[in-house]
Amino acid sequence: MEVSPPAGPQKEAAPVSTGSQLIYFSSSSENTSRFVAKLGREVARIPLYPKDAPLLATRPFVLVVPTYGGTGGEGSVPKQVIRFLNNAQNRKLLRGVIGAGNTNFGDNYCMAADIIAAKCQVPHLYRFELMGTPEDVTRVNQGLDTFWTRLSQTQK
């Protein structure tokens, strides 16, 4: 006879720390993940499932976030990203946002990044559609290099 552990509240896994300057969320479609991989930078992914260990930023970072469909912005920011930014340390270290989206969403194109940038008072640095183009990859890489250089100069 097998005995199951008692049902009850699940203990949350210990956070996984990251020093990456580029943190992203990608749904199971992997569009954002494929774009971020093309950048060739050290990255960290916000977990897809609530049972996964939460991610904890240890240094300033830029967030890459897709927008989910939703009218008027409702439901645009993925729940996993909300959970990540509800951690005060993560929110404090956020320096900018890059939005991924689909122009088929019309006014909601990259709205998640707009919402996060406004709420966290950080710049919305760039927008790209779906998996991005080679030009998007070049522009984001150059933009991130410039952004981090300027930020380091203003903090001295």
PyMOL commands that set and color helices and strands:
alter all, ss='L'
color gray80, all
select helices_A, chain A and resi 31-39+71-73+79-85+88-93+103-108+111-120+134-154
alter helices_A, ss='H'
color red, helices_A
select strands_A, chain A and resi 16-18+22-24+44-45+55-57+61-66+94-101+124-129
alter strands_A, ss='S'
color yellow, strands_A
deselect
rebuild
show_as cartoon
